[in-house]
Amino acid sequence: MGLLTCATWTGLLAQTTLEDMVDQGNASWMLGKWQGSTDDATTVTLEFSWDLNKHVVAMHGKVGSDMEFKGYSALEPDTSEVKYTGYDNRGALSRGTWNLEAGELTLRLESKTADKNTKMAAVFTGSPAQGLEVRLHGVSDYGSISYPARATLKLKKQN
């Protein structure tokens, strides 16, 4: 019984946390508030922050004065995948998964509204010095990311 308890405790200590995965993905620099604009000069803000004792990353975004969304990313214990659930002020529900694809941090999403479903991928690149770049891609029914990106946003860190 003591050996089983010890093995269970060691397994619990060795589990990867969301914080570990953010560090392993070299994404901790993305935490904070970012701002940029679209090609038509619409202001875009995006903020990433820790929540619930670093078990959740909250993402809050605004596009202009009429579009706002909030999303929450957490480690799914059974699969060790980082899952995303988000909502927007237009009634959409989005669900997705974060992965490193071709060395880039990618959030694959499926958004549902009352009248349509949309699949997309948001690819996050950059650095603290260069800023955050977010590329928005379509996703085929077979799961392939469409190139070129539908839109590219370049954001600078806000203090």
N, C-alpha and C positions, 0 to 999 in steps of 0.2 A: 504494500500500500504506500509506503514512504517513497519508493522508487517511482511509482505512478504519479504521485503528487509532485515530486521533483521534476519529472519529465514534463508534466503539464505546465508547471510554473516556468520552466525553461522555454517551452514553446510559446507561452504568452509573452515572455520578455523579448523573444526573437521576432515577434510579429512586426511587420512593417506598418508604420502609421502614415496618415496623410502628410504630415509634416516631413517625414522621411522621403516620401515620394516627390513632394514639391522640391526638396533639396536635390534628390537624385536626378530629377528632370531639369535642374538648373533654372527653376522658375520663380524662386523666392524674390528676385529683383522686380517681378511684375506686381507685387503687392503695393498698394497705394492708389492714388488717383491720377488718371491720365486724361488729356484733352487734345482734341484735334478737330479737323473739319473735313467735310466731304468735298467733292469737286465743285458743288454748287454753294460752298461756304456755309453749310449747315453745321453747327457746333455739335460735336460728339464727345461725351464724357464716358469714361469707363473706370470703375473702381473695384479693386480686389482687396478683400480684407479677411483676416482670420475671424472665426466665430466658434463658439462652444468649445473653448479650451483647445483650439487648433485641431478639432475633428471635422470642421467644415470651413470651406472657403466660400465666402459670399461675393457675388459679382453683381454690381448695380450699374446699369448703363442708361444713358439718355441720348436720343438723337433729336436735335432741335427741341421744340417745345411741345411736340405732340406724340412722341414715342418714348416709352420708358419700360425697362425690364429689370427683373431681379432673378438671380439664379443661385443655386446652392450646389456645391460639389462636395462629395463625401466618399470615403472609401467604403465599398461594399464588403463586409467581412467575409462572406462566403467565397467570393471570387477574387478579392484583392484588386478589383477594377475601381477606378475613380468614376463615379456616376454623377451626372448633372441633372437637375430638375429646375426648370425656370418658368416664369410667368411674365406676361406683359400686360400693359394697360389696354390692349385691344382684345383681350380674352384668349390669347394663345397659351397653350401649355406645351413646353418643350422638354424633351428628355434626350439624354445623350451620354456619351462616354468620352473621357479624355485618354489620349494615347500619344506616344512618340511615334510619328510616322515619317520615315526618311529623315530622322534626326530633328524633326520639327514638332512642337507641341500642338496637337490637333484636337479640337472638340468637334465630334460628329454629332449632329442634332437631327431630331425629327420633331417638327412643330405641328401642332394640330389646332385648328380653329373649327368652328361649327360647319364651315363649308369647304375646307381644304386641308391637305397635309403637305408639308414641305420638308424635304431633306436637304441638309446643307452641311458644310464643314467650315469651321473657323480655324485658321492656322495662325498661331501667335509666334512671332519672331522678334529679334532685336536684342537690345542690351540697355543697361542704364544710361550709357553715354549716347547711343544712337536713338533711343526711344523705342516705343512699342509699335510694331507693325502688325495689323490684323488683316489677313486676306480672307475674303468670303467666297467660297466655292460651292457650286452645285454638286450634288451627289446623284449618280445614276441609280436605277432600280437594282443594279447588281452590286452597288457599293463603291464603285469607282469615283474618285474625286475628279471633277471636270476642270480642265485647264483651257484657257487662262482663268484667273479669278474673276468673279463678277464685279467685285469691288475691292479696293485696297485702302485701308485707313492707316495714316501715320499719326501717332499720338505722342505727346511730350508729357513727362512727369510733372505734376503740379505739387507745390509745397503745401 
